[in-house]
């Protein structure tokens, strides 16, 4: 690089005695300069538009002042960040603030690592300019690098000087320019992370939302325009909060006074190339990125381009290797290089992401390459996600038939997924990318890819959600399979849609999808598909009150699974049978099915099935009055669910444990468990679970009767009833109506209580739900007793007692006996009252129920508890 002569010096410095030397970007005295004259060579300040870097400024200012006060050598600070992030602006602004503390001179050296058309400044040339600025004649400046660096360090020794080294290429360019000792502050800006320099790193990130909006409003002159704030916020989001992009768009708006921010926003939304709008004269965001890209090695450039094709937000080395068709070690080296150049960020160890605008730039480069190369890279990416999702899903699948067809493994390998925990951990970080890949394939008209990707991720979506998004993807898969003329794939997608629709509470869609799937499987004579559809239909029918049809469907599914030798399928069907048989009073059959399912799950090492079997066994033991056994099984199921991070199983176990604790008098523990369950159900979007938890918590409020209990319980029951009606869950409606009816009775609203309890009884009878009938009948009897009609109340309690014994319910039996004792006492028959209450007490003691139920002042109302499904 040839230095300009004195006639070429341009730009004014801070007074008429100094000028700006553009070729070297340092300030010197024109003509002869005294050797010790202080040099004040900072570029012009832009305080009016500087914003959003208070934390970084505080760090620099405090470090400088602390070191100056202590008489120490001030640390070197390396300000690094992506192109356009505002590194130079921060360094200059900080330097102007700190200028009074460095009276012996301030120097600004632009090293041109990324200036288009200009080669990076060699250290030898930079030192020549710096020494000349200090007053040395050309004859006094040594010829070699080491000698010049020595003279430079000598002249700075003992002087309080501030030095900005702007746009550094790396440590080799910078190190010769650093002072050796003395009270100097050095600020280095670079797009690279200068790890080889002994400096305090100060990485710059995008501006916070408020600061970005303030910057745009100030630069565009739209600070006082009403109604512009929302549009400005949207614009800065499209800029990715990048200061350079914000300033360019703000400048464009400022030079169009007839435009509003909303006008500019509309134009940006309509374009497919945001970067084309982010330029002014010869300054452009894309050009800034271009200078970073051009200094990369060819292999790094290729990987950078292909990473722009990723439809998601972040990725790991395995994904990058698949896109780049590289080995894992080589990929990691390239990623580290891109990270070092601030073309990638690493917000979490091993997870990389690109700034939105950099990703758009990289994608535009990729689309300029050979179309065949582009197609192959995209195909490798989708193959990778399909393969790993299927492998991860195998660890959470409830049956072998839930698995997607295997695909060849990626060349660079896959993450270490060896169990359910690691599978769910992988899905947790890749969920957004997987869903984005399905949408990418859908937009590209890749119908079979949509079907395969969605099938691969189905087990994971069912297990961990989000269910709303899962239902949307399965609908895409159903349509794609139908368009492709693949009925078997269509049936599989319909089953997945039915299951996830049921989980999210969309019962009509679930019913339609499962029935359609079963019809297709029967037409194709596909036995495994029929078993799977029948299992899901049986589960659905149980929860909608069709108990006989549910047991029939599940029994047929179990027969098919046994004929196929599918043990995971058998375990799953047995668990569902274990939840259906109690609805018709077959508790021995339910316990037998669940015990066999537990044995199969443990034999297979299938932890999810083990947790489900334990939770359902705990529920059966609870129904039969074995509270210690219920606590043991539910606690074991809860432990496994937490170990597997299975949120649904965790919430179920917590809710049932809360009910057991209500029965056994641990009200604090009951509230904690049911509250925790409610939070999880809401988090994962399970309306059915939310309704159950609300019923349990409302019931607990009625038990405790703390101030305001009636409002809290009433709101909980009303919300639960609303959910159950929306879902078409008739059993849930009956439970909620029973709870609400008893609450109204406790508050002396006899008419309202009678209406709610009558509605509940009607549903229970239609469903042939003996346990529910027993409970609602007991509450109806209590209502009659409250109305001073003990004779009619005794008749109802006797009916409740018969129903409770038919349902094998110790709790309802004890409740009916206690109510009979209460009525006998009201009628003056103390002997009968004593006998009934003694029989009730024996059940309470045998089962471990809360002994407070025998107290007179509770009137038999302490255990107004809902029934597990």
N, C-alpha and C positions, 0 to 999 in steps of 0.2 A: 504494500500500500504506500503510495507516494504522498508525502505531507504537502499540504497547501502552503503557499507562500504568504507573506504578510498582507499582500493585496487581496487575498482570498478570505481573510478573516471576516466573519459575518456575525451579526447578532449583538445586542447590547448586553452588558453585564449589569451589575447593580449600581454602577456609577460610570461616568465618562472615562475613567482611567483604565477600565478593563473592557475587553472584548471577548467574544466567544469564538473559539477555534472549532469550526464544525467538523473538520476531518478527524480530529482527535477527541472532540467532545470534552476538552478541558479548558478552563479559563486561565488566561495568561495576561501579563501586562504588555501593552504595546510599547515596543522599544526597549530600552535598557531598564532593568528592574533590580532593585536592591535585593540581596540574597535573603534577608530575614523579614521582608515585608509580608504581612499576612495576606493570604489569598482567600477571597470570599467568592467562591465560584459555584454557588448553587443555582440550578435553573429556577425559572419563575415559579412562584407558589400559586396553588389553585385552591386556596382555603375555602372559597365560596361554595365549591361543589364537593369538597371532601367530606365523606360521611361513612359511618358504619364500621370504623376500625378502632374504637376506643380501647378495647382490651389489648390489642396489639401495641397501640401507642403507649398505653400505661406500662406495658412490659418493657418496652424500649426506654422510656423516660425514667422509670424507676431504677432500672439497671444502670443507666448512665449516671444518674445523680448519686446513687449509692457508691459506685466505684469512684466517682470524682471526689466525693466527700472523704472517702477512705484513702485517697491518694494512690489508688491501684491502677494497674493497666486495665483499661476497659475492654470487656469481652467483644469479640467479633460476632456479629449477628448475621445469619444467612436467611434472607427473606425469600422463600421459594413458593411457587404456585404455578398453575396453568397459565397459558397465554390469555391476556386480557383480564386477569384477576385483580390488577391494581398494585402490583409490587413496587413499581417505580414511584407511583403516586404516594404510597405509604412512606417510602424511604425519603423522598423529598420533603413531604410534610413533616415527618419526624425531625429531619435535619434542620428545618427552619425553626422548629420549636426549641431544638437543642443548641442552636447557633451561639447564644450568649455564653454557653458553658465551654465553648471551644474557640477562644479568641485568636488562636494562632493560625487559623486557616480552615477553610472547608473546600473540599475538592469533589468534583463529580466526574467520573470517568465512565463513558459508555463503551462497553466491550464488544457490542455488536454480535453476540452469539446468534441472534435470530433476526438480523436486519436484511430484508430482501435486497439482493444485489450488492451487498457489502460483506467482505470477508471478516471473520472475527479478528479483533485487534490482537496482535502478538504482544506478549508481555514486554519484549524488548522495546517496541514502539510506544507502548503505554508509559513505560518508565522514562523514555526520552522526553515525552511531552510533560510529564509530571516534574522532572528535574528542570526542564526549561521554564516551567511555570514558577519554579523556586528561584529563578534568576541565573541558573548556570548557562554559560555560553556553550555552543556546540563543541568547542575544544575541551571544555571541562567535563563533558559527559563521556564516560567510558564506553568502549565499543561492545563489550560482551555483557550478557544477561546478568551473571552473578555479580560483576563489578557494579553495574548500574543499581541492582537491588541493594547492594551494600551501602552505596552512597545515599540512596533513598531512605533506608532505615536510619542511617547516621543523621541525616538532616531532620528527621522527625523525632529523634530521641529527645525526651524532655519537653516536648511541645504538645500542647493540648489541641489536637487537630482532629477534624472529622473527615472521613473519607467514604464516599459512596462509589462502589464498583457495581455498575448497572449492567444487567443482561450478561451474566458470566456464563461461559460455556462449560467450565469445569475447574477442578482444583489446580490443574497445571497452568491455566491462564491466570488464576488469581493469586496463588501463593507468592510469586516474586514481588507482588505489589503490596503485600501486607507489612505493616510496621513491625519492627522487632521488639520494641519496648516503648514505654512512655505513655502518657495519658491520652491515648488515641481511641476514638470510636470508629469502627469500620462497619458499614452496612453494605452487604452484598445482596444483590437481587439476581435470581436465576430461575429459569423454568425447570432446572434440574435440582434434585435433592443433593446438596454438596456434602455427602457423608464423609468424604476424605479430608475435609477441612475441619480443624479444631475450632468450631464456631457453634454458637447457640442457635439451633434451628428455629425459625419462626414461619411455619407454613401458613399461607393465606388460603382461606376457603371462600366460597361464594358469600355474597352479602345476605344478612338476615332480611326477612320480608320487609320490615318497616324501613330499614336503611335503603333497600333497593327502591322502594316506592318514593322515598324522600329524594334520592338521587335523580330519578327520572323526572319527578315533578319540578325539581329545581332547574335541571338542564333544559327541560322542554318549555319552561315558562308557564306551566299549567298549574301552578301552586294555588291560584285563587279561583280556578274554574269549578263551579259546583257540579256535583254528580259525576266527576271524573275519576274518583278514587277507585271504584271497582274496575274500571277499564284499565287504569294504570297498573293495578295489582295483577290483572290478567296478563298485561304486556310484559311485566318484569318476570312473571313465571315462564312465559314463552322465551324469555331471554336466559332462562336458567339462573337468574340473579347474578349474571356475569357482568361486572362493571363496564367492560368494553362494549358489549352488546347493548346494554342499557344506554350508554352515552351516545352511541351511534343512532339508535332509534329515537332517542330524545332530541338529538340534533336535527334529525329529519323532520320531526314534528314541529320543532321550533321554527324551521324555515318554511312551514306551510301553515300560516296563521289561520287559514280558513278551515283547517282540519281540527277535529276533536280527538281526544285519546281513543274514543270509541270507534272513530273512523279508521285510525291506524290499526286498532285491534281487529276490526273486521277484515282488513286487508291481509293481516298476518294469518288469520284463521283460514282464509281462502287459498293460501299458497301451500304448495308442497315443498317449497324450498325457503325455509325461514332465513337461512344464511345469506341468500341473495339480497334480502332487504336490510341486512345489518352491515351497511357500508356507507361511507361518506368520502367523496373524492377518492384518494388512493389509500384510505384506511378501511379495512374490512376484517370482520371476525374470521372469515374463511382464510384470508391471507395470513392472519396471525397463526392459525392452526397449520397452514401450509408450511411455514418456516420451521415449525416443530417436527412435522412429518418428514421433511426433506433430509434432515440430518440423521434419520434412523438408518440402520443397516437394512439391506433388502429383505431378509427374513423377518425382521421386526416390522417393516412396512407391510408385508403380506399379512401377518397376523393382525396387525392393527386394522387393516381394511376388513378382514373377515369378522373381526369382533363387532364391527359396525352392523353386521347382519343379525346379530342376536336380538330377538324381539323382546326379551325381558330387560330387567333393570340391572341385575348383577349376575356374576358367574364365578366359577372356580377354575382351577387349572385343567381339570378333566374336560370341562366344556370347551375351554380354549383349545385344548389339544385336538378334540374332535373337529372343531371348526378349521383349525390350521393344518390338520393331517400331520401332526408332529408327535414326537415322543414326549413323554411327560417331563423328563429333565430339560429338554430343549425348550419346551413350552414355558416352564418355570423361569428359565433364564430370560426369555423374551419378555415375559410378564414383568419381571423385576426391572428390566430396562425401560419398559413403557411406564411403569410406576415411577421410576427414577426421573423420567422426563415429564412427569405430571400429565401424561396422556391417559393414565388410569389412576383411580384412587383405590384404597384398600380400607374401607370403613370397618370391616371385621376381618380378623386374621384369615387369610386364604380366600376371601371373597372380594372380587374386584368389580368396579363399575366405572362407567364413563360418564362424564358430564353430558347432559342432553345434547348440547350443541356439538360436542366432540363426536358423540355417537352418530349424529346426523352427518357430520363431515366424513367420518370413516365410512358410513354406509354409502354416501355418494361416490367415494373413491371406489368402493367395491363394485358398485353398479356400472362403473366405467370400464371394468375389466371384462375378460372373456365371459360370455353368458354361460358356457359349459362349466367353467370354474366356479361361477356363482352358484349354479344349480347344485353342483356336487357338494359345495360347502354347506349349503342349506340342508341337503339330504343327509349329510353326515351328522349335522346338529340334531335333526329330528330323529334319526336312528338312535343317536346316543340317548336322548331323553326317553324314547320309547323303551329301549332295552333296560335302562336303569330303573325306570318307574315300574316296569313289570317285575324286575328282580326284587325291588323294595316291597311291592305289593304282595309278593309271595309270603312275606313274613307277617302280614296282617290279614291275609285272606281268610275268610271263615270256612271255605271249602275249596277243594282243588278246582272246582268248576268256576270259581271266581277269578281264576288267574288268566291273564292275557297270554296269547301265544308267544313262545320265546322268540327272540330275535338274536342275530349274531352279535357278540360283544364288540364294543368299539376297539379299534387297534391300540389306542393308548391306555386301555384299561378303564376301570370304573372305581368309584370311591369304595372304601371298605364297608360294605353293608352285610352284616353277618347275622343280625337278629332283629327283632321287632323294634327295639329301642333305636338302633342305628338307622333302620329304615324310616322311622318316623322323624328322626332328627334330620335325615337327608331331605325328606319331603317338606319339613318345616322351612328349610332355607330355599328349596327349589320350587315351592308351590306356585309362586307368581310366574316364574319362568315357564313352568309346565303349562299353565293355563294360557299364557301368552303364545306358546308354540301351537296349541290347538287352534287358537284364533288365527294365527298366521297361516296355518294349513287351510283353514276354512276360507279365508280371504283369497287364497291362491287357488281355490277350487280343487284341492287335493282330497277328494272325498274318502278314499280308502285310508289315507293317512289320518284323517279326523277320527275315523272309526277305531283305528288301531291305537292311536295315542290316547283316546278317551278310555278305551278298554284297559289299557295299561295302567292308567291312573285311577280307575274306578274304585278299587279296594281302598286305596289311600284316601280318596275323597270321601268315601262312605265312613271311613274310620275317623278322619280328622277334619273333614269339611274344607272349605265352606260349602254348605249344602245348597244354598241358593245358586251359587256359581256352578256347582256340580250338576244341578238339574238343567241349567242352561246348556252346559257342554253335552250332556247326554241327549238333549233334544237335537242338538246339532248332529250328533252321531247317528241318531235314528233317521234323520232326514238324509244324511250322507249315505247310509247303508241302503236306504230305499232307492235313492237316485242311482246307486251303483249296481242295483239288482242283486243284493246279497242278503237273502232272507234270514240266514242263520245269524249273520252279524246284526241284522235289524232286531231279531229277537233278543240277542244278548244286550244290545243297547236299551231295549225296552225294559228288560229286567232291571238293569242299572238305574234307569229313569224311575221305575216304580219304587225301588227301594229308597232312593234318595228323596223322592217326592213324599213318601210316607214319613221319612225321618223329619223332613221340614214341615210336616203337617198338611200337605196338599193331598188329602185323601182321594178326592175325585180323580186327580191325575194318576195317583198310585194305582187305584183300582183299574182304570182304563189301560194303563201301560202293562200291568201284570197279566190281565186277561188277554190282551193282544199277543203278548209274548208266549203264553201257554198255547194259544191257538196255533201260532206258527210252529212251535216245537212239535205239537201233535201232528200237524200236517206233514212235517218233515220226518216224523217218527224218531225224533232225537230224544233218547232216554235221559242222558245227563241234563239236557236243557229242561226237560219236563220236571225233573227232580228239583232243580234250582227254582224254577218258577212256582212249583207247588209249595216249596218251603216258604217262599216269600208271600205267596197268597195265603197260606195258613196263618202266618204271623199277622198279616193284615186283617184277616177275618176274625181272629181272636180279639183284636183291639176294637173291632167294630161290632162285637157282640154275637157274631155267628159262630158260637163255640163248637157245635156239632160239625159244621163244615170245616172249621179250622182243624179240628182233630183228624177228620177224614183226609184232608189235604196233606197234613204233616205225616200221617201214618203212611200214606202212599209214597210220599217223598222218601221216607226212611226205608221203605221196601226197595225202592230203586237204588238208593245209595248202597244198601247192603248187597244188592245184586251186582253193582258195579265195583264193589270192594273199596269204595271211597270212604275211608274212616273219618277224615275231617268233615265230610258231608253228613255222615251219621251223627257225629257229635253235635253238629249244629242243629239238625232236625230233632234230636233228642232233647236239646235244651229248649227248643221252641215247644215241643210236646209237654215238657215239664212246666211250662208257663200256661198251657192251654187246659190241661187236665184238671187243675184245681177249680176252674170255672164251672165244671159240672160235678164238683165234689169228689173227684178221684185223686185224693191226696196220696194214697199209697202208689198209684201209677205214676204220679208226678215225681215223687221221691225216687222211685226206681229208675225212671228215665234220666233224671238229673245225675243220679249216682253213677249210672253207666256212662253218661256223657263226660263226667269228671274223670272217670277211669281212662277213657279213650284219650282225652285231652292231655292227661299227665303222661300217658304212654307215648304220645306223639311229641311231647314237649311243646304243645300248642298253648302258650300262656294266655292268649286272649280267650280261647274257649274255656280254659280253666277258670279264669276270672268270671266269665259269664255264668258258668255252672255253679260256682261258689255263691255268687250273688243270688241266683235264683233258688238255690238250696236254702240260703239264709232266709229268703222270703217265705219259703214253705214252712220252715221251722218256726218262723215268727207267727204265721197264720195258725199253726197248731199249738202255739203257746210255749214253745221251747225257746225262751228268750236267751239263755246262755249259749245254746247252740246257734241261734240266729246271729248273735253278736260275734261269735267265733268265725262263722263262715263269711259274714259280710265284711268283717275286718280283714280277713285273708284276701277276699276279693278286692277290697279297697287298696290293700298294699300292692297287689299285682297291677291293678289299674294305674296306680301312681308310678310304679316302676316302668310301665309301658307307655306312660303319658297318654293313656286312653281316657280322654276327658268325659266321654259319655258314660263309660263303665264307672269312672270315679264318682260322677254325679249321682248315678243310680245307687251305688253302695252307700254314699253319704246320706241320701234321702231316706233309704230304708233303715239305716242305723239311727237316723234322727227319730224315726217312728218307734223303733224299739226303745230308744232312750226315753221317749215320752211315756211309753207304757210302764217302764221300770222306774220312773220318778226322777230321772236325770234331765231336768228341764233345761239347764244351762247347756249341757252337751247336746241336747236335742236341737236347741235353737242354732247352735254353732254349726251342726251338721247340715240341717235343712237350709240355713242361710248360705252355706258354702255350695250346696247343691244348686240352689236357685241361681247363684252367680254364674256357675259353670253352664247351666242349661241356657241361660240368656246369652252367654258368651258364644256358645256353639250354635245357637239358633234353634234349640229343641223346644218347640211350643208345648208338646205333650209333657215333657219333663218339667217345664216351667209351671204348667197347671198343677201337676202333682205336688211340687214343692210349695206352691202357694197354698194349696189345700192343707198341707201339713203345718205350715207356719200359722195359718189362720186358726186352725184347730188348737195349736199351742197357745195362741192369744186367748182363746176361750177358756182354756184350762187355767191359765195364770190370772186372767182377769185384772191385769194392771190397768191404771188409768189410761183411757183412750183405746182399750182393747177392742171395743165394739167397732170403732171406725176402722182400725187396722184390719181386723178380721173380715169385716164386711167388704172392704176394698179387695182383699186377697181372694175371697170367695167369688166376688163379682168378676174379677179379672179371669179367674180360673174357669168360671162358667162361660164367659165370653170366648175364651180360647177353645174350650171343648165343643161349643156350638159351631164355631168356625171350622173345626176339624171334622165335625160329624162324629165325635167320640161320645157315644151315648152313655157308656159306663162312666166316663169322666163327668158328664153332665149330672148323672145321678149322685156321684160322690159329692160334687160341689153343692148340689141342691140340698143334700142331707145335711152337710156342714152349715150351710146358710140357714136352713130351717131351724136347726137347733140354736144357732146364734139368735135368731129372731125370738125363739121361745125364751131364751135367757133374758132377753130385753122386753119380755111381756107383750110382744107383738104376736098374739095368738093367731090372728087371721093370716098374717103373712107366713108364720111358721107352718100352719096347716097346709097352705098352698104349696110351699116348697117341698114339704115332706110327702105330700100326695104325688107331686110330679116325680120325685125320686122313686117312690114305691112303684109307680106305674112302669118306669123304665126298668127297674130291677126285676119286676115280674115278667116283662116282655123278654128280658135277657135270661130269665130263669137263674138269677144270681141270688142264691139263698143267703149268703152272708150279708149282702147289701140289704136284702129284705129284712133280715133280722135286726140290723142296726136301725134302719129307718122306722121299723115297727116299734122298737124300744123308745126312740125319740118321740114317736106319736103317742105312745103310752104315757111318757113323762109329761107331754103336753096336756093329756086328759087329766092327769093327776094335778097339774097346776090349775086346771079349771075346776078343781074340787069334784071330780067324777072318778073316785078310786075304783069303783066297780068296773066301769068300762076300761079303765087303765089296766086293771088286773087281767082282763080278757086279752088285751093287746100284748101285755107282757108274756102271757102264756103262749100266744102265737109266736112271739119273738123267741121264746125259749125253744119251742119245737124247731123253728127254722135254724137257730144257732146249732142245735144238736145235729140237725140234718147236714149242716155245712161244716161240722167238726170244728167249730170256733169256740175255744174256751173263753175268749174275751166276751163275745156276745152272750154266751151262756151265763157267765158271771154277771154281766150287766142286767140281763133279764131277771135273774134270781134276786139281785139287789133291788130292782124295781118292784118285784113282787113283795119283798119284805117291806118296802116303804109303803105300798098300798095296804098291806095287811095291818101295819101299825096305824095308818089313818082310819082303818075300819075297826080298830080296837082289838084285833086278834093278835095279841103279843106273842103267843106261842108260834103261830105261823110266821110272824115277822122274824122271830129269832131263828127259826129253822131255815128260812130262805136266806137270811143274811149269813148264817153260819155256812151254808152250802156255797154261797158266793165267796166268802172269805177263804174257804178251803181251796177254791180254784185260784184265787189271787195269790195265796201263799205257795201253792204248788208250781205255778208258772212264773213266780217272781214279779208279778205286777205290783205297781205302786200301791202300798197299803192305804194311802189316803182315800181310796175309793170307798172304803167302808165307813168313812166319817159321815155323820149325819148331815152336817152343814153343806156338803156338796150335793146331796140329793141324787147321787148316782150319775152326775153329769161330768165327772172329772175326765172320763176317757171317751170323749167325743172324737174318736179317731177314724181317719179314712182307711180304706182297705187297699193294700197293694194290688197292682194290676196283675 
